[in-house]
Amino acid sequence: MQTKQKIQVLEKAISILEGIQTFERLKESNLENRYGIYSSFPSLTTKSIHQDEIYTMCIARLNERLKKQLEVVDSYSFSEELEENDNKYQFPFHEDVMSALNAL
């Protein structure tokens, strides 16, 4: 997997997390309104309960998508590729540099 693909996979996971966060905020706001403004209106309270159920289902579905996305991340061996990149862009060893400086 190339670096660009890794970035895309991780960005998708982040966007899913942001979606979960949004629905959690909506759910919290809905709950505050249900016991505040909506308490005087039974029809709005019923609608609020229904919205709460929808938000809960959305959060559950996004959690499933996040789990699948993280499985994709786990399926690729990032550590092996990092080791390959380390070897590819390896700096000289510290001892070699110090011995070269001492030889001057």
JONORNOR-V651093 format. One record per pair of residues at least 24 apart in sequence whose C-alpha atoms are under 8 Angstrom apart, sorted by the first residue. I is the first residue (numbers start at 1). J is the second residue. D is the distance in whole Angstrom. If there is no record, write none. Layout:
BEGIN
i: (I | I)
j: (J | J)
d: (D | D)
END
This chain:
BEGIN
i: (1 | 6 | 9 | 9 | 9 | 10 | 12 | 13 | 13 | 13 | 16 | 16 | 16 | 17 | 17 | 19 | 20 | 20 | 20 | 20 | 23 | 23 | 23 | 23 | 24 | 24 | 26 | 27 | 27 | 27 | 27)
j: (76 | 73 | 69 | 72 | 73 | 73 | 69 | 66 | 69 | 70 | 62 | 65 | 66 | 62 | 66 | 62 | 58 | 59 | 62 | 63 | 55 | 56 | 58 | 59 | 55 | 59 | 55 | 51 | 52 | 55 | 56)
d: (7 | 8 | 7 | 8 | 7 | 8 | 8 | 6 | 6 | 7 | 6 | 7 | 6 | 8 | 7 | 7 | 8 | 6 | 6 | 7 | 6 | 8 | 7 | 6 | 8 | 7 | 7 | 8 | 6 | 6 | 8)
END
